Amino acid sequence: MTETRRRVSRKKAKRRSLSVSSIILIFGSLLIITPFIVLGWILLSASLDTGTPILGDRYVGDLDPAISKSDISNVKKSVDGINGVEASSVELATATLRVYVDVEDSYSDTQASDVAKSAYDSVINVLDVNKYFTQTDSKKMYDLEIHVYNLKKNRDQDNFSYVILTKTSSMSDSKIQVVSTPIDAELAQQLRDDVEARNNPTPKTEEKNEEKLVGEEAETPQETEKTE
């Protein structure tokens, strides 16, 4: 009987030791696996949310009254009726109303600027400038951009004209800029010439570059001797 009891006690002791070991092993495995599970869930969530816009409350309390689709349609109809306008489009991007106006190819900077002013008048006849494009102490309102150009293609021609009229909600008056005409013509031409020279080097330029490389290689041994 005594021997039998000893065997039973040994078996129970082994079972207890195995149980404790199993618990420790499982607990340790969970500690190791848990960070990988969390990381995998984060990566999976990020992958599923890719391409989904993040919509915040940036304009809560602002942009009131809002510009509607019918307002945009009315603005386009009004701009299309301006003399010299071949085509137009109106886009509302976040808090900016952008009007794109294609005028006749022969229009100069002055004529394009006049069309921009007429387009501005057309917009504010539909949307009151004080109500839609002027901010107050308590809210921000829309910005307005009017882009007028005479060429859709071949914009590297000398007669290309591009005018932008801007009226932000913080500005008291609109501002016109002829962006197709550089402020510093000499600097702009120099930059264009430099780009052209890099893209299409002349034989003389290539010879100078080769001479420079040869000269640098010849100087290298002398510099090494001086160093020694």
N, C-alpha and C positions, 0 to 999 in steps of 0.2 A: 504494500500500500504506500509505503513511504517513497519507494522508487517511482511509483506511478504519479504521485503528487509532485515529485520533482520534475518529471517530464512535462506535466501540465503547466507548472510554473514557468518552465523554460519556454514553452510554446507561447504563453501569454506575454512573457517578457519580449520575445522576438516580435510578436504582433505589435506591441506598444512601440518598440523601437522603429519598426517599419512605418507605423502610422505617423510618428513624429517626423521621420525622414521625408515621408511623402508630403506632409504638410509644409515643411520647410522648402522642399523642391518646388511645389506648386506656387507658394508665395513668392519665391525668388523668380520663377518664370514669369509671373504676372508683373513683377516689378520691371523686368527686362522688356517684356512685350508691350506694356502699356504705352510708353513713349512712341513706339513705332506705330501703334494703332492710332494715336492722336495725330501724329504727323501725316499718316496716310489719309485720315479724314479731312485734315486741313487742305492737303493737296487735291483731294477729290472735289471738295467744295469749291476751291479756287478754279479748278478746271471746268466745273459745271457752270460757274458764274462768268466765265470768259465771254466777252462780247455783250454782257448785260450792262446797260447804262446805270450809273449810280446817281439816283435822283435825291438831291438834298433840298433844304428849305432856304436856299440862298435868297430868293426873292419873295419870301413871305411878307405880306404887307405892302409890297412894291408892285409896279406895273398894273396899277388900278386907276382907270379902266384898262382892260386888256384889248389888244388889237385882234380882231376876229378874221376869219377867212373871207367873209364878205367885204371887210374893210380892205384887205389885200387885193381882192378882185376889183374893187372900185378904184383903188389907186392905180392899178395897171391900166384900166380903161381910160382913166384920165391922162396918164403919161403917154399912152399910145396915140392920143389925139394931138400931141404937140407936133408942130411943123418940123419936118426933117427927121423924125424918129422912124426908123425902119423896123425895129423890134424892141421889146422890153420884157423884163421879168422882175418879179418882186418876191423876195424871200424874207422870212422872219426867223432869224437865228438867235435863240435864247432871248436876249434883251436888245437886239439890234435889228432894225428894219433896213434891208439893203435893196436898193433899186438899181438894176442894170439896164442901161439904155444904149442901144446901137443906133448911131446916126449915119447919115450919108457919108460915103468914103471921102468926099471932097471937102468935108467940114474942117475948118481950121481950129486952133486952140480957142480962139475968141468965140467962134460959133458954138463949139462944144460947151464952153463955159456958159453961154447964154441958154443952151438947152438944159444944162444942169440947174440953172436958176429957175427956169420954167417948170422943170420937174419937181423942184422943191416947192414951188407955189402950188403945183397940182396935188402934192402929198398933203400939205397943210390945209388945203381946201377940203380934203376928205377927213383928215385927222388933225384936229386943232393942236397947234404947236404947243400951246400953254398947257393943254390937258394931257397930251401923249408924250411930248418930247422935252418937257421941262420938269426937273425934279423939285421937290419941296423939302422942307425941313424934316418931314417925317417919312418920306418915301422916295425911292429912285424910280425914274421912268425910262422910256425907251431912248436909245440912240438911233440916229438916222444917217445912213450913208447912201449917196447917189453916185453911181459910177457911169460915166459917159465916155464912149469910145467910138472911133470912126472905122476901125478895121478889126475884123474877127481873125484874119490870117495875115501873114506877111507883115508882122508888126515891127520888123526891122527897117521898114521904109522910112524915108525922111518925113513924109507927110502924116505919119502916125500920130494920133492925138488921144490922150487919155486924161480925163479930168475927174477928180473926186471932190464932191461936196460933202462936208461933214457937219453934223449938228448933234453933239452929245447932250444928254439931259442936263449936264452941268454948265454948258455953254449958253451965253445969252444970245449970241448970233451964230449963224452958219459961217463956214469957212471953205473957200475953194482953193484947190491946189492942182496945177497942171503937172502930173507926175511923169508924163512922157518927156518933159523938158528938164534936163538936169540943172540943178542950181549952179554947179561949177562945170561948165561945158568942157573946159580944157582938161580938168582932172578926169572927167568921164571918158573923154577920147583917149587919154593916156592909158587908162585902165583897159579899155577895149583893145588898144594897140598891143599892150602887154600880153593879154590873153591870146590875141591872134598870133603873136610872135612865138608863144609857147606851143600853140597847137600846130602852127605851120612854120617851123624854123627854116630860115634861108641858108643856102650853102655857106655864106660868110659866118653866120652865127654858129653853125656846126663846126667850122674850122677853128673859130675862136675857142669853142668849148674843148676841142681836141687839144689845142695848144696849151690850154690851161691845165688839162689833165696831165699832159706830158711834162709840163713844168713842175707840177706837184710831185710827180714820180721821181723827177731828177733831184729835187730838193730833199727827198726823204733820206737817201744814204748819207748826205752831208750832215743832216740833223742828227742822224744816229751816231756818226763819228764824234760830233761835238758833245753829245751826251756821254759817250764813253770817255 
